[in-house]
Amino acid sequence: MTLVRIDNRLIHGQIIETWLPYTGAKNVVVANDELANDVLQQEIMSLAIPQTVRSYFVNVEHLAEEVVQLQAANDSSEVLVLFSSCPDAKRAFDSGFGFEVLNIGNVHYSPGRKQVSPSVALSDEDESCLRQLFRKGVELDFRCVPNDPVQVRF
């Protein structure tokens, strides 16, 4: 199973303890331009990932080609793709990384954001990105963990 998720924390305990077992993913791909160029932060984040799971850090606009290469090179096609923001997810989609479902798991509250679920606060830009993806046929799945019910309907 491939899971595409927005979580501004990227790799953390919830990902390791719930989403990896749920998806069976053996590959975690973090699509984030800053991290793609920061080897130290990559190493720090990778420490949390079990040794049986591989981690990759890629630029958002290169995600599609990276995932195709990853799936071609590995026997396991299960991939967990993480974005830190809604605009990054939309940018990847517009750059050719197609996905049918987008899990919105955690977007921290800050001034100017509207709380839409216990763990998701959206800016106007976030809402616009999500609505555009929804209109293109992407199902929006607002859940922190797999056992949670879907919390928001678009």
Backbone as CSV, one residue per row, in Angstrom:
resi,resn,N_x,N_y,N_z,CA_x,CA_y,CA_z,C_x,C_y,C_z
1,MET,0.843,-1.180,0.000,0.000,0.000,0.000,0.888,1.242,0.000
2,THR,0.518,2.212,-0.797,1.209,3.490,-0.800,0.335,4.502,-0.071
3,LEU,0.941,5.229,0.841,0.235,6.282,1.554,0.928,7.599,1.256
4,VAL,0.139,8.601,0.895,0.644,9.948,0.672,0.051,10.803,1.781
5,ARG,0.910,11.459,2.563,0.468,12.139,3.784,1.090,13.519,3.914
6,ILE,0.286,14.462,4.412,0.801,15.765,4.830,0.909,15.728,6.341
7,ASP,2.106,15.992,6.825,2.347,16.049,8.264,3.541,16.956,8.465
8,ASN,3.315,18.136,9.020,4.420,19.093,9.096,5.550,18.624,9.997
9,ARG,5.334,17.544,10.754,6.406,16.990,11.586,7.267,16.003,10.792
10,LEU,6.784,15.584,9.641,7.436,14.603,8.770,7.646,13.282,9.506
11,ILE,8.873,12.877,9.774,9.118,11.591,10.427,9.093,11.775,11.940
12,HIS,8.217,11.009,12.594,8.081,11.078,14.054,7.422,9.792,14.527
13,GLY,7.184,9.683,15.818,6.691,8.445,16.415,5.403,7.917,15.825
14,GLN,4.457,8.786,15.542,3.173,8.355,14.978,3.361,7.675,13.619
15,ILE,4.260,8.188,12.836,4.559,7.583,11.537,5.159,6.197,11.748
16,ILE,6.136,6.118,12.629,6.859,4.869,12.869,5.956,3.818,13.508
17,GLU,5.192,4.217,14.512,4.409,3.256,15.295,3.069,2.879,14.682
18,THR,2.459,3.756,13.892,1.127,3.431,13.360,1.075,3.314,11.841
19,TRP,1.605,4.296,11.143,1.446,4.293,9.691,2.338,3.271,8.987
20,LEU,3.570,3.090,9.437,4.417,2.074,8.800,3.811,0.675,8.928
21,PRO,3.406,0.244,10.128,2.778,-1.077,10.219,1.471,-1.174,9.424
22,TYR,0.671,-0.117,9.430,-0.606,-0.115,8.728,-0.415,-0.280,7.213
23,THR,0.553,0.430,6.663,0.772,0.389,5.216,1.664,-0.767,4.783
24,GLY,2.504,-1.248,5.694,3.487,-2.262,5.320,4.622,-1.680,4.490
25,ALA,4.737,-0.369,4.483,5.755,0.304,3.672,7.163,-0.062,4.127
26,LYS,8.010,-0.321,3.169,9.425,-0.578,3.427,10.289,0.582,2.957
27,ASN,9.620,1.615,2.435,10.312,2.802,1.938,9.554,4.044,2.394
28,VAL,10.271,4.991,2.984,9.702,6.281,3.358,10.387,7.331,2.495
29,VAL,9.568,8.092,1.775,10.100,9.148,0.925,9.598,10.475,1.458
30,VAL,10.518,11.325,1.872,10.189,12.659,2.343,10.427,13.614,1.180
31,ALA,9.337,14.251,0.734,9.431,15.208,-0.368,9.451,16.605,0.227
32,ASN,10.646,17.151,0.351,10.824,18.444,0.997,12.123,19.051,0.473
33,ASP,12.016,20.200,-0.149,13.181,20.819,-0.784,14.300,21.129,0.208
34,GLU,13.954,21.617,1.387,14.989,21.949,2.377,15.728,20.690,2.839
35,LEU,14.975,19.656,3.187,15.609,18.426,3.671,16.396,17.706,2.582
36,ALA,15.954,17.839,1.351,16.664,17.183,0.246,18.102,17.691,0.144
37,ASN,18.345,18.875,0.683,19.683,19.479,0.609,20.368,19.586,1.964
38,ASP,19.849,18.896,2.987,20.408,18.986,4.334,20.722,17.583,4.856
39,VAL,21.931,17.126,4.598,22.335,15.767,4.945,22.272,15.528,6.453
40,LEU,22.638,16.503,7.244,22.604,16.331,8.699,21.172,16.065,9.183
41,GLN,20.215,16.867,8.737,18.820,16.658,9.135,18.289,15.316,8.619
42,GLN,18.729,14.915,7.438,18.333,13.607,6.908,18.810,12.491,7.838
43,GLU,20.056,12.589,8.261,20.615,11.568,9.158,19.870,11.536,10.485
44,ILE,19.544,12.702,11.016,18.820,12.768,12.282,17.447,12.122,12.138
45,MET,16.707,12.476,11.094,15.376,11.892,10.894,15.454,10.392,10.635
46,SER,16.461,9.964,9.918,16.591,8.545,9.583,16.851,7.678,10.808
47,LEU,17.382,8.264,11.876,17.645,7.500,13.094,16.363,6.906,13.694
48,ALA,15.235,7.549,13.474,13.966,7.080,14.033,13.360,5.927,13.236
49,ILE,13.824,5.726,12.030,13.227,4.728,11.143,13.848,3.356,11.402
50,PRO,13.015,2.312,11.501,13.567,0.964,11.695,14.541,0.597,10.572
51,GLN,15.513,-0.242,10.896,16.529,-0.622,9.911,15.960,-1.382,8.723
52,THR,14.764,-1.950,8.871,14.141,-2.686,7.771,13.442,-1.767,6.778
53,VAL,13.419,-0.476,7.085,12.756,0.512,6.229,13.804,1.481,5.699
54,ARG,13.746,1.739,4.420,14.688,2.683,3.801,14.071,4.073,3.747
55,SER,14.904,5.093,3.931,14.419,6.466,3.853,15.100,7.191,2.697
56,TYR,14.329,8.064,2.074,14.801,8.858,0.936,14.301,10.278,1.134
57,PHE,15.115,11.235,0.745,14.773,12.639,0.867,14.960,13.267,-0.511
58,VAL,13.871,13.784,-1.078,13.909,14.254,-2.457,13.269,15.633,-2.584
59,ASN,13.632,16.325,-3.650,12.981,17.583,-3.981,11.558,17.295,-4.438
60,VAL,10.647,18.170,-4.097,9.227,17.974,-4.394,8.991,17.736,-5.885
61,GLU,9.595,18.542,-6.719,9.326,18.442,-8.154,9.963,17.220,-8.804
62,HIS,10.847,16.523,-8.097,11.459,15.303,-8.631,10.844,14.045,-8.038
63,LEU,9.820,14.210,-7.226,9.237,13.070,-6.520,8.749,11.983,-7.462
64,ALA,8.026,12.333,-8.498,7.458,11.327,-9.410,8.538,10.423,-9.968
65,GLU,9.599,10.998,-10.510,10.657,10.184,-11.107,11.408,9.375,-10.052
66,GLU,11.587,9.944,-8.869,12.270,9.225,-7.786,11.473,7.998,-7.345
67,VAL,10.155,8.139,-7.214,9.321,7.018,-6.781,9.286,5.934,-7.851
68,VAL,9.219,6.321,-9.113,9.245,5.336,-10.207,10.553,4.546,-10.161
69,GLN,11.670,5.237,-9.996,12.968,4.558,-9.910,13.042,3.664,-8.679
70,LEU,12.531,4.148,-7.569,12.536,3.383,-6.329,11.728,2.102,-6.481
71,GLN,10.553,2.196,-7.041,9.706,1.022,-7.205,10.291,0.049,-8.223
72,ALA,10.973,0.549,-9.228,11.600,-0.326,-10.220,12.811,-1.051,-9.636
73,ALA,13.506,-0.413,-8.718,14.740,-0.979,-8.165,14.504,-1.919,-6.991
74,ASN,13.334,-1.845,-6.362,13.055,-2.647,-5.177,11.936,-3.641,-5.438
75,ASP,11.995,-4.755,-4.730,10.921,-5.730,-4.820,9.648,-5.198,-4.164
76,SER,9.795,-4.379,-3.157,8.661,-3.870,-2.400,8.216,-2.530,-2.964
77,SER,6.969,-2.459,-3.402,6.483,-1.203,-3.959,5.746,-0.363,-2.924
78,GLU,5.627,-0.872,-1.682,4.945,-0.110,-0.655,5.789,1.097,-0.253
79,VAL,5.192,2.267,-0.378,5.920,3.508,-0.124,5.048,4.425,0.728
80,LEU,5.661,5.057,1.692,5.017,6.093,2.480,5.653,7.408,2.057
81,VAL,4.852,8.298,1.464,5.351,9.584,0.985,4.869,10.661,1.947
82,LEU,5.799,11.481,2.414,5.486,12.526,3.385,5.782,13.916,2.820
83,PHE,4.813,14.797,2.994,4.968,16.216,2.681,4.807,16.998,3.969
84,SER,5.441,18.155,4.056,5.262,18.996,5.240,4.144,20.005,5.065
85,SER,3.650,20.180,3.823,2.631,21.204,3.596,1.714,20.844,2.429
86,CYS,0.551,21.479,2.436,-0.414,21.310,1.343,0.154,21.812,0.002
87,PRO,0.773,23.006,-0.028,1.325,23.460,-1.307,2.366,22.497,-1.887
88,ASP,3.169,21.849,-1.041,4.142,20.878,-1.555,3.436,19.674,-2.182
89,ALA,2.371,19.198,-1.546,1.625,18.069,-2.103,1.031,18.442,-3.460
90,LYS,0.474,19.623,-3.562,-0.099,20.061,-4.835,0.985,20.241,-5.898
91,ARG,2.109,20.789,-5.500,3.212,20.986,-6.452,3.699,19.640,-7.004
92,ALA,3.782,18.634,-6.140,4.189,17.297,-6.592,3.150,16.720,-7.544
93,PHE,1.878,16.883,-7.208,0.798,16.393,-8.067,0.883,17.058,-9.438
94,ASP,1.056,18.372,-9.444,1.144,19.124,-10.697,2.411,18.796,-11.485
95,SER,3.428,18.253,-10.801,4.692,17.876,-11.462,4.687,16.429,-11.933
96,GLY,3.541,15.754,-11.800,3.437,14.402,-12.339,3.360,13.284,-11.325
97,PHE,3.402,13.585,-10.037,3.259,12.542,-9.025,1.771,12.387,-8.720
98,GLY,1.137,11.452,-9.395,-0.293,11.249,-9.225,-0.598,10.415,-7.991
99,PHE,-1.674,10.762,-7.301,-2.150,9.966,-6.174,-3.654,10.133,-6.096
100,GLU,-4.317,9.087,-5.599,-5.775,9.083,-5.524,-6.289,9.539,-4.169
101,VAL,-5.490,9.311,-3.120,-5.891,9.661,-1.758,-4.760,10.446,-1.103
102,LEU,-5.130,11.514,-0.408,-4.160,12.314,0.340,-4.592,12.339,1.790
103,ASN,-3.752,11.801,2.654,-4.009,11.826,4.087,-3.463,13.136,4.645
104,ILE,-4.341,13.902,5.283,-3.910,15.124,5.946,-3.913,14.810,7.436
105,GLY,-2.720,14.640,7.996,-2.608,14.134,9.351,-2.304,15.166,10.394
106,ASN,-1.460,16.107,10.064,-1.092,17.099,11.059,-0.598,18.367,10.367
107,VAL,-1.277,19.469,10.645,-0.850,20.789,10.189,-1.079,21.711,11.382
108,HIS,0.009,22.143,12.006,-0.068,22.934,13.242,-0.840,24.234,13.062
109,TYR,-1.509,24.610,14.142,-2.204,25.893,14.189,-1.194,27.022,14.318
110,SER,-1.474,28.108,13.649,-0.763,29.368,13.843,-1.741,30.477,13.468
111,PRO,-1.463,31.708,13.852,-2.396,32.797,13.524,-2.694,32.834,12.023
112,GLY,-3.969,33.024,11.705,-4.383,33.062,10.307,-4.855,31.720,9.776
113,ARG,-4.764,30.681,10.606,-5.217,29.349,10.206,-6.518,29.008,10.923
114,LYS,-7.346,28.241,10.237,-8.621,27.816,10.803,-8.514,26.348,11.207
115,GLN,-8.868,26.058,12.450,-8.821,24.687,12.960,-9.984,23.904,12.348
116,VAL,-9.689,22.855,11.556,-10.738,22.064,10.908,-10.886,20.680,11.528
117,SER,-9.912,20.280,12.300,-9.968,19.024,13.054,-9.000,19.183,14.224
118,PRO,-8.997,18.235,15.162,-8.096,18.393,16.311,-6.618,18.551,15.949
119,SER,-6.205,18.026,14.817,-4.779,18.090,14.472,-4.475,18.865,13.193
120,VAL,-5.491,19.487,12.603,-5.268,20.181,11.326,-5.852,21.588,11.382
121,ALA,-5.002,22.570,11.100,-5.406,23.966,10.975,-4.956,24.447,9.602
122,LEU,-5.896,24.938,8.820,-5.595,25.292,7.434,-5.597,26.797,7.209
123,SER,-4.634,27.253,6.416,-4.623,28.631,5.937,-5.517,28.686,4.696
124,ASP,-5.781,29.883,4.211,-6.543,30.025,2.969,-5.826,29.327,1.820
125,GLU,-4.483,29.436,1.785,-3.699,28.781,0.732,-3.830,27.257,0.819
126,ASP,-3.791,26.732,2.048,-3.956,25.288,2.234,-5.320,24.828,1.712
127,GLU,-6.368,25.553,2.115,-7.715,25.193,1.667,-7.818,25.231,0.149
128,SER,-7.240,26.239,-0.455,-7.269,26.362,-1.906,-6.561,25.168,-2.567
129,CYS,-5.384,24.817,-2.059,-4.642,23.662,-2.599,-5.464,22.390,-2.490
130,LEU,-6.055,22.166,-1.325,-6.825,20.945,-1.110,-8.069,20.904,-1.989
131,ARG,-8.740,22.039,-2.133,-9.923,22.079,-3.004,-9.540,21.782,-4.456
132,GLN,-8.404,22.316,-4.901,-7.955,22.044,-6.273,-7.652,20.567,-6.466
133,LEU,-6.988,19.952,-5.490,-6.708,18.519,-5.576,-8.003,17.717,-5.549
134,PHE,-8.946,18.107,-4.705,-10.242,17.432,-4.610,-10.969,17.501,-5.957
135,ARG,-10.948,18.657,-6.593,-11.602,18.815,-7.903,-10.929,17.970,-8.986
136,LYS,-9.668,17.628,-8.774,-8.942,16.772,-9.728,-9.123,15.290,-9.404
137,GLY,-9.974,14.994,-8.427,-10.292,13.604,-8.126,-9.551,12.995,-6.962
138,VAL,-8.795,13.780,-6.220,-8.058,13.257,-5.074,-8.988,13.208,-3.858
139,GLU,-9.086,12.039,-3.245,-9.869,11.889,-2.016,-9.047,12.446,-0.860
140,LEU,-9.669,13.265,-0.025,-8.982,13.870,1.118,-9.357,13.115,2.388
141,ASP,-8.350,12.635,3.084,-8.505,11.763,4.240,-7.874,12.449,5.450
142,PHE,-8.705,13.108,6.267,-8.209,13.829,7.439,-8.197,12.882,8.634
143,ARG,-7.041,12.288,8.930,-6.899,11.390,10.087,-5.479,11.467,10.608
144,CYS,-5.340,11.423,11.933,-4.009,11.368,12.550,-3.420,9.971,12.433
145,VAL,-4.226,8.996,12.788,-3.777,7.600,12.802,-4.805,6.740,12.086
146,PRO,-4.397,5.564,11.634,-5.288,4.732,10.820,-6.623,4.383,11.475
147,ASN,-6.659,4.220,12.795,-7.894,3.820,13.463,-8.874,4.969,13.673
148,ASP,-8.449,6.194,13.464,-9.338,7.341,13.611,-10.378,7.354,12.493
149,PRO,-11.583,7.855,12.775,-12.531,8.066,11.685,-12.088,9.292,10.879
150,VAL,-12.502,9.360,9.618,-12.204,10.543,8.814,-12.893,11.722,9.501
151,GLN,-12.129,12.805,9.733,-12.610,13.884,10.585,-13.219,15.066,9.842
152,VAL,-12.920,15.229,8.569,-13.400,16.375,7.807,-13.876,15.871,6.461
153,ARG,-14.954,16.399,5.996,-15.443,16.091,4.642,-15.328,17.348,3.800
154,PHE,-14.747,17.226,2.627,-14.603,18.376,1.716,-15.703,18.353,0.709
